[in-house]
Amino acid sequence: YCLVADFRPDCFWYEPVDMLRKLALTGLLQFVDRGSAAQIVVGSVLAFFAFGLQQRLQPYCEPEANLLKSLVDVHIFLTFLGSLTLRVLPHVQQFEPIQASFYGWILLLSLNAVIVCSVALTARIVRRHRRHARLQRADAELPRLCAADYAPPATREGSVVQPTLADEAPDLIGGAE
């Protein structure tokens, strides 16, 4: 159960599919001509397909987790796109108005944006889980607190029972015979 706890019940199978995506991006690409544009295009297609599947399914229970996974998939796609651009840039350098270092900066900034978003989204999830746990504890205490509020005075914790006239002088009220 712990492997699929983060996923919606109808997407329990998404974790193995995501592992296959990771395996394809790391292992399958080795069989394509190393360093070639074909290798970059295959990686781009895999990344784009993974992003589309993620957007279509939204498999995680937490909306922040779905958003973070989408951001990561977009960054992987941008990395492949930037690699392809840098791969063909020397051949079209004379027609390109943007220098190669600009593409490097774009990749660096997008990576930093993903890191900042991941920290913010994770903090949001943790804050929501803490608030939920606090509310559950309060809900668990509510019956005990309500029972204490509505209990007769003699049974309340720390309460002093005032003696009644019947307690002090039973012979006067009942009539001494």
Secondary structure, 3 states (H helix, E strand, C coil): CCCCCCECHHHCCHHHHHHHHHHHHHCHHHHCCCCCHHHHHHHHHHHHHHHHHHHHHCCECCHHHHHHHHHHHHHHHHHHHHHHHHHHHHHCHHHCCCCHHHHHHHHHHHHHHHHHHHHHHHHHHHHHHHHHHHHHHHHHHHHHHHHHHHCCHHHCCCCCCCCCHHHHCHHHHCCCC
